[in-house]
Amino acid sequence: MEDVAEPTDSPLWVEQCGVMWRHLGRRGSSVAGRGGVVTDDATGGYAPFLGTYTPRLDDKGRLILPAKFRAQLAPGLVVTRGQERCLFVFPMAEFRRMHDQIRTAPVTSKATRDYLRVFLSGAHDEIPDKQGRLSIPTALRSYAGLDRDVAVIGAGTRVEIWDAAAWETYLAEQVSVYAETSQEVLPGAF
């Protein structure tokens, strides 16, 4: 496979990725579709999941993924139980990376075994359909209390799916705590 050189006289180029071509993008990014999916840099690593969206579940328990998340999740994803009664959605590559770390956890620890059983037993892998829909299994919808109105939030390396009312309650409680934080929560981040 031959490399495609970036032209120096234009801010736009076509970037080759495996056997698929990406859409035109600006230097340092790659855009797919309307609204775009931006990669971090020339390495092709995806940017973090960001933002809050409010789609609805259809009658079959399917969720249309936000357009900005689709390209990152299109190759495959894993949806599982998250903390605070939400669902975590990981791109397959991120889930594999996490699983590699999980495999090193000591199985002699009861807390570790309990956590992994709950986390992995609810995991469901899937490839979204051509419309960008994700089918959420009944057991996971029940766990998260999902009915029709949901909040889909970007949480860095994962997406979270919340019942819309539960998200609003959680956010209202946490925003004041966040605003008043005076000590470093994420060492070295700020």
Secondary structure by P-SEA (a helix, b strand, c coil): cbbbbbbccccbbbbbccccccccccccccccccccccccccccccccbbbbbbbbbcccccccccccccccccccbbbbbbcccbbbbbcaaaaaaaaaaaaacccccaaaaaaaaaaaaabbbbbbcccbbbbbcaaaaaaaccccbbbbbbcccbbbbcaaaaaaaaaaacaaaaaacccccccccc
